[in-house]
Amino acid sequence: MKTTQSFPNTIQTIEELREITGNPSELVNNKVISYLDEHCRDFITKSPFLTISTADEFGSCDVSPRGDAAGFVYVLNEKQLIIPERPGNKRMDSMRNILSNPNIGLLFLIPGLGETLRINGKASVIHDEELLEKMVVNGKRPLLGIGVDVEECFIHCAKAFRRSELWSPDTWRNKGELPKGAKILAAHAKLPNADEEAIGKILDKSYRETLY
């Protein structure tokens, strides 16, 4: 594989950036708070999905999704929340990053709503049975959780969702046109006796039996 060359005409300083983009408004500058007020809590209660952004000690980044019934993220108090860790692929990218670099960014989504809730802070890996017991689903308690000490909370505007029309069903592609996860996984993994059909069966079984 050839090494990718640097992009031409890149911005090198914040001053260059601001010369092109301008500065944020007073409203934008003042919208950030440092705690989970009643509005943030209400948003989290209605959110069934979020993305988690982390980085390791070298700065290599990762974004990972989390989802469950609306309100699955447990708000402990106005400065702390806990994200339950449900069964996954056991890569543990987010948690491995957190162990070496606690900085974390969260993006909460509510289906049909253009605005999102952004939360930044410091994270830790939680293994406290009493706290995790509060996040039991189908009689199963998460083995671990991601605890977040909140530093910043703010609403992000709806422009990205309006431009993408993400929540408009009439813009969605037919299912037959969508990428197939099993096909992609088979092509990338290149394991013997693991073609698209075989991997599809593995995924289907996993989705049916090991969500919790």
TORMI-190050 format. One line per 3 residues: number of its first residue (from 1); their letters; for each residue z, y, x of N, C-alpha, C, O. Coordinates in steps of 0.2 Angstrom, whole numbers. Example, Ala and Ser with C-alpha at 12.3 -4.5 7.8 and 13.67 -1.06 7.14 Angstrom:
REM residues 2
1 = AS = 39/-28/66/39/-22/62/39/-16/66/42/-17/71; 35/-11/64/36/-5/68/39/0/64/40/6/67
This chain:
REM residues 212
1 = MKT = 0/-6/4/0/0/0/0/6/4/4/7/9; -4/11/3/-5/17/7/1/22/5/4/22/0; 3/25/10/9/30/9/6/36/6/1/39/8
4 = TQS = 10/38/1/8/44/-3/9/50/1/14/51/4; 4/54/1/4/61/4/8/66/0/9/65/-6; 11/71/4/15/76/0/10/80/-5/4/81/-3
7 = FPN = 13/82/-10/9/86/-15/7/93/-12/11/96/-8; 2/96/-13/0/102/-10/3/108/-14/5/107/-20; 4/114/-11/6/120/-15/13/119/-18/14/120/-24
10 = TIQ = 18/116/-15/25/115/-18/29/121/-17/28/125/-13; 34/122/-22/39/127/-22/44/125/-17/47/119/-17; 47/129/-13/52/128/-8/58/131/-9/63/129/-6
13 = TIE = 59/136/-12/65/140/-13/66/142/-20/61/142/-25; 72/143/-22/74/145/-29/71/152/-30/69/153/-36; 70/156/-25/67/163/-27/60/162/-29/58/165/-33
16 = ELR = 56/157/-25/49/156/-27/49/153/-35/45/155/-39; 54/149/-36/54/146/-43/55/151/-48/51/152/-53; 60/156/-47/62/161/-52/56/166/-53/55/169/-58
19 = EIT = 52/167/-47/47/172/-48/41/170/-53/38/174/-56; 41/163/-53/36/160/-58/39/159/-65/35/161/-70; 45/157/-65/48/155/-72/52/160/-75/53/160/-81
22 = GNP = 54/165/-71/59/170/-74/66/167/-74/67/162/-72; 70/171/-77/77/169/-78/79/167/-85/76/170/-90; 84/163/-85/87/161/-92/90/167/-96/92/172/-93
25 = SEL = 90/166/-103/92/172/-107/100/171/-107/103/167/-104; 103/177/-110/110/177/-110/113/171/-114/118/168/-113; 109/169/-120/111/164/-124/112/157/-120/116/153/-120
28 = VNN = 106/156/-116/106/150/-112/112/150/-106/115/145/-105; 113/156/-103/118/156/-98/125/155/-101/130/153/-97; 126/156/-107/133/156/-110/134/150/-115/139/149/-118
31 = KVI = 129/145/-115/130/140/-120/134/134/-117/136/129/-121; 135/134/-110/139/128/-107/146/129/-108/149/134/-107; 149/123/-111/156/123/-111/159/117/-107/155/113/-105
34 = SYL = 165/117/-105/168/112/-101/172/107/-104/176/103/-101; 172/106/-111/176/101/-114/172/99/-121/167/102/-123; 174/93/-124/171/91/-130/174/94/-136/180/92/-138
37 = DEH = 171/99/-138/174/102/-144/172/99/-151/169/93/-150; 173/101/-156/172/98/-163/164/96/-164/163/91/-167; 160/101/-161/153/100/-162/150/95/-157/146/91/-160
40 = CRD = 153/94/-151/151/89/-147/153/82/-149/149/77/-149; 159/82/-152/162/76/-155/158/73/-161/156/67/-161; 156/78/-165/152/76/-171/145/74/-169/143/69/-172
43 = FIT = 142/77/-164/136/74/-161/136/67/-159/132/63/-160; 141/66/-154/142/59/-151/144/54/-157/141/48/-157; 147/56/-162/149/51/-168/142/49/-171/142/44/-174
46 = KSP = 137/54/-171/131/52/-175/126/49/-170/120/48/-173; 127/49/-164/122/47/-159/122/39/-158/128/36/-156; 117/35/-159/116/28/-157/113/27/-150/112/21/-149
49 = FLT = 111/32/-147/108/31/-141/109/37/-136/109/42/-137; 109/35/-129/110/40/-124/106/37/-118/106/31/-117; 105/41/-113/103/39/-106/108/42/-101/111/47/-102
52 = IST = 109/38/-96/113/39/-91/110/40/-84/106/36/-82; 111/46/-81/108/47/-75/113/47/-69/119/50/-70; 112/43/-64/116/42/-58/112/42/-52/106/42/-52
55 = ADE = 116/42/-46/113/42/-40/117/39/-35/124/39/-36; 115/35/-30/119/32/-25/121/37/-20/119/43/-20; 124/34/-14/127/39/-9/121/42/-5/122/47/-2
58 = FGS = 115/39/-6/109/42/-2/105/47/-6/100/50/-4; 107/48/-13/104/52/-17/98/49/-21/95/52/-25; 97/42/-20/92/39/-24/94/38/-31/100/36/-33
61 = CDV = 90/40/-36/92/41/-43/90/35/-47/86/31/-46; 93/35/-53/92/30/-58/94/33/-65/98/37/-66; 90/31/-70/91/33/-77/91/27/-81/86/23/-81
64 = SPR = 96/26/-85/97/19/-88/99/21/-96/103/25/-97; 96/17/-101/98/18/-108/104/14/-110/105/9/-107; 107/17/-115/113/13/-118/112/15/-126/110/20/-128
67 = GDA = 113/9/-130/112/10/-137/116/5/-141/118/0/-139; 119/8/-147/123/3/-151/123/7/-158/120/12/-159; 127/5/-162/128/8/-169/131/15/-167/134/17/-162
70 = AGF = 129/20/-171/130/27/-170/138/28/-169/142/25/-173; 140/32/-164/147/33/-163/150/27/-158/156/27/-157; 146/23/-155/148/18/-151/152/21/-144/156/17/-141
73 = VYV = 150/27/-142/154/30/-137/160/32/-139/161/36/-144; 166/30/-136/172/32/-138/175/38/-134/175/39/-128; 177/43/-138/179/49/-136/187/49/-135/190/48/-141
76 = LNE = 189/49/-129/196/48/-128/200/54/-129/206/54/-133; 198/60/-127/201/66/-128/195/72/-127/189/70/-126; 197/78/-127/192/83/-126/189/83/-119/184/87/-118
79 = KQL = 192/80/-114/189/80/-107/187/73/-105/184/72/-99; 187/68/-109/186/61/-107/182/57/-112/184/57/-118; 177/53/-110/174/48/-115/173/42/-111/173/41/-105
82 = IIP = 171/36/-115/170/30/-112/164/27/-115/163/26/-122; 159/24/-111/153/21/-113/154/13/-112/155/11/-107; 154/9/-118/155/2/-117/149/-1/-113/144/1/-115
85 = ERP = 150/-6/-109/145/-9/-105/144/-16/-109/148/-21/-108; 139/-16/-113/137/-22/-116/133/-27/-112/130/-25/-106; 132/-33/-113/128/-38/-109/121/-35/-108/117/-33/-112
88 = GNK = 119/-36/-101/112/-34/-100/109/-38/-94/110/-44/-95; 105/-35/-90/102/-40/-85/106/-41/-79/104/-44/-74; 112/-38/-78/117/-39/-73/115/-36/-66/118/-37/-61
91 = RMD = 110/-31/-67/108/-27/-61/114/-22/-59/115/-21/-53; 117/-20/-64/122/-15/-64/120/-9/-60/124/-6/-55; 114/-6/-61/112/0/-57/117/6/-57/119/9/-53
94 = SMR = 118/7/-64/123/13/-65/130/12/-62/132/17/-58; 133/7/-63/139/5/-60/140/5/-53/144/8/-50; 135/2/-50/134/2/-42/134/9/-40/137/10/-35
97 = NIL = 130/13/-43/129/20/-41/136/24/-41/138/27/-37; 139/23/-47/145/26/-48/151/25/-43/154/29/-41; 151/18/-41/156/16/-36/155/20/-29/160/21/-25
100 = SNP = 149/23/-28/148/26/-22/147/34/-23/147/38/-18; 145/36/-29/144/43/-30/145/44/-38/142/41/-42; 151/47/-39/153/48/-46/150/52/-51/151/53/-57
103 = NIG = 145/56/-48/142/61/-52/137/58/-57/134/53/-56; 138/60/-63/134/57/-69/131/63/-74/134/68/-75; 126/61/-77/123/65/-82/121/61/-88/118/56/-87
106 = LLF = 123/63/-94/122/60/-100/117/64/-105/118/70/-105; 113/61/-108/109/64/-113/109/60/-120/107/54/-120; 112/63/-125/113/60/-131/108/62/-136/106/67/-137
109 = LIP = 105/57/-140/100/58/-145/102/56/-152/106/51/-152; 100/59/-157/101/57/-164/94/56/-167/90/61/-167; 92/51/-169/85/50/-172/84/55/-178/88/56/-182
112 = GLG = 78/58/-177/76/63/-182/78/71/-180/75/75/-183; 82/71/-175/85/78/-173/82/80/-166/81/76/-161; 79/86/-166/76/88/-160/80/90/-154/79/88/-148
115 = ETL = 86/93/-156/91/95/-151/94/89/-148/96/84/-152; 96/89/-142/100/84/-138/106/87/-135/107/93/-134; 111/82/-134/117/85/-131/117/82/-124/117/76/-123
118 = RIN = 118/87/-119/119/85/-112/126/86/-110/129/91/-111; 128/81/-106/135/81/-104/135/79/-96/132/73/-95; 138/83/-92/138/81/-85/146/80/-83/150/84/-86
121 = GKA = 147/76/-78/154/75/-76/154/70/-70/150/69/-66; 160/68/-69/162/63/-64/164/56/-68/167/56/-73; 161/51/-65/162/44/-69/166/39/-65/166/40/-59
124 = SVI = 169/34/-68/172/29/-65/171/22/-69/169/23/-75; 172/17/-66/171/10/-69/177/8/-72/182/7/-68; 178/7/-79/184/6/-82/185/-2/-83/180/-5/-86
127 = HDE = 191/-4/-82/192/-11/-83/199/-11/-86/204/-14/-83; 200/-8/-92/206/-7/-95/206/-11/-102/203/-8/-106; 209/-16/-103/208/-20/-109/211/-16/-115/207/-17/-120
130 = ELL = 216/-12/-115/218/-8/-120/213/-3/-123/212/-3/-129; 210/0/-118/205/5/-120/198/1/-122/195/3/-127; 196/-4/-119/190/-8/-121/191/-11/-127/186/-12/-131
133 = EKM = 197/-13/-129/198/-16/-136/196/-11/-142/194/-14/-147; 196/-5/-140/194/0/-146/186/0/-147/184/3/-151; 182/-4/-143/175/-4/-143/173/-11/-145/167/-13/-143
136 = VVN = 177/-15/-148/175/-22/-150/169/-22/-155/170/-18/-160; 164/-26/-154/159/-27/-159/158/-34/-160/157/-38/-155; 157/-36/-166/156/-44/-168/162/-48/-164/160/-53/-162
139 = GKR = 168/-45/-164/173/-49/-161/173/-49/-153/177/-53/-150; 168/-46/-150/168/-46/-143/169/-39/-140/166/-34/-142; 174/-40/-135/176/-34/-131/171/-33/-125/170/-38/-122
142 = PLL = 169/-27/-124/165/-26/-117/170/-28/-111/176/-26/-111; 167/-31/-106/170/-32/-100/172/-26/-96/177/-26/-93; 168/-21/-97/169/-15/-93/166/-9/-97/163/-10/-102
145 = GIG = 168/-3/-94/166/3/-97/164/8/-92/167/8/-86; 161/13/-94/160/19/-89/164/25/-92/162/27/-97; 169/27/-89/173/32/-91/170/39/-88/168/39/-82
148 = VDV = 170/44/-91/167/50/-89/172/56/-90/175/57/-96; 174/59/-84/178/65/-85/173/71/-86/169/73/-81; 173/74/-91/168/79/-93/169/86/-89/175/88/-89
151 = EEC = 163/88/-87/163/95/-83/159/100/-87/161/106/-87; 153/98/-90/149/102/-93/146/99/-100/145/93/-100; 146/103/-105/143/101/-111/138/106/-114/140/112/-114
154 = FIH = 132/105/-116/128/110/-119/122/106/-123/120/101/-121; 120/110/-128/114/108/-132/108/110/-129/107/115/-126; 103/105/-129/97/106/-126/92/107/-132/92/103/-137
157 = CAK = 87/112/-131/83/114/-137/78/108/-138/77/103/-135; 74/109/-144/70/104/-147/63/104/-145/59/100/-147; 61/108/-140/54/109/-138/51/103/-136/45/101/-138
160 = AFR = 54/99/-132/51/93/-129/49/88/-135/44/85/-135; 54/87/-140/53/83/-146/48/86/-150/44/82/-153; 47/92/-151/42/95/-155/35/94/-152/30/93/-156
163 = RSE = 35/95/-146/28/94/-142/26/87/-142/20/86/-144; 31/82/-141/29/75/-141/28/72/-148/25/67/-149; 31/76/-153/31/73/-160/34/66/-160/32/61/-164
166 = LWS = 39/65/-156/43/59/-155/45/56/-162/45/49/-163; 48/60/-166/51/57/-172/46/57/-178/48/56/-184; 39/58/-177/34/58/-182/31/52/-183/27/50/-178
169 = PDT = 32/47/-187/29/41/-188/22/41/-188/19/36/-185; 19/46/-191/11/46/-191/8/47/-184/2/46/-184; 12/49/-179/9/49/-172/10/43/-168/8/42/-163
172 = WRN = 14/38/-171/16/32/-167/10/27/-167/6/27/-172; 9/24/-162/3/19/-161/5/13/-165/10/11/-166; -1/9/-167/0/3/-170/3/-2/-165/2/-2/-159
175 = KGE = 7/-7/-167/11/-11/-163/6/-15/-158/8/-17/-153; 0/-17/-161/-4/-21/-157/-7/-17/-151/-9/-20/-146; -6/-10/-151/-8/-6/-145/-3/-5/-140/-4/-2/-135
178 = LPK = 3/-7/-142/9/-5/-137/9/-10/-131/7/-15/-132; 12/-7/-126/13/-12/-120/17/-17/-122/22/-17/-126; 16/-23/-118/20/-29/-120/25/-30/-114/23/-31/-108
181 = GAK = 32/-30/-115/36/-30/-110/36/-37/-106/36/-37/-100; 35/-42/-110/34/-49/-107/28/-49/-102/29/-52/-97; 23/-46/-104/17/-46/-100/18/-42/-93/16/-44/-88
184 = ILA = 21/-37/-94/23/-32/-88/27/-36/-84/26/-36/-78; 33/-39/-86/38/-42/-82/35/-48/-79/36/-49/-73; 30/-52/-82/27/-58/-79/23/-55/-73/22/-58/-68
187 = AHA = 19/-50/-74/15/-47/-69/19/-45/-63/16/-45/-57; 24/-42/-64/28/-39/-59/32/-44/-55/33/-44/-49; 35/-49/-59/40/-54/-55/36/-59/-52/38/-61/-46
190 = KLP = 30/-61/-54/26/-66/-51/30/-72/-49/29/-75/-44; 34/-75/-54/37/-81/-53/33/-87/-55/30/-87/-60; 34/-93/-52/31/-99/-54/33/-101/-61/39/-101/-63
193 = NAD = 28/-103/-65/30/-106/-72/33/-100/-76/37/-102/-81; 32/-94/-75/34/-89/-79/29/-84/-81/28/-78/-79; 25/-86/-85/19/-82/-88/22/-78/-94/28/-78/-96
196 = EEA = 17/-74/-97/19/-70/-102/22/-74/-108/28/-71/-111; 20/-79/-110/23/-83/-115/30/-85/-114/34/-85/-118; 31/-88/-108/37/-91/-106/42/-85/-106/48/-86/-108
199 = IGK = 41/-80/-103/45/-74/-102/47/-71/-109/52/-69/-111; 42/-71/-113/43/-69/-120/48/-73/-124/52/-70/-128; 48/-79/-123/53/-84/-126/60/-82/-123/65/-82/-127
202 = ILD = 60/-81/-117/67/-79/-114/69/-73/-117/75/-72/-118; 65/-68/-117/67/-61/-120/69/-62/-127/75/-59/-129; 66/-65/-131/67/-66/-138/74/-70/-139/78/-67/-143
205 = KSY = 75/-75/-135/82/-78/-135/87/-74/-133/93/-74/-137; 86/-70/-128/91/-65/-126/93/-60/-131/99/-58/-132; 88/-57/-134/89/-52/-139/92/-55/-146/96/-51/-149
208 = RET = 91/-61/-147/94/-64/-153/102/-66/-152/106/-65/-156; 103/-68/-146/109/-72/-144/114/-68/-140/120/-69/-140; 112/-63/-136/117/-60/-131/117/-52/-131/117/-49/-126
211 = LY = 116/-50/-137/117/-42/-138/124/-40/-136/125/-35/-134; 129/-44/-138/136/-43/-137/139/-49/-133/145/-48/-131
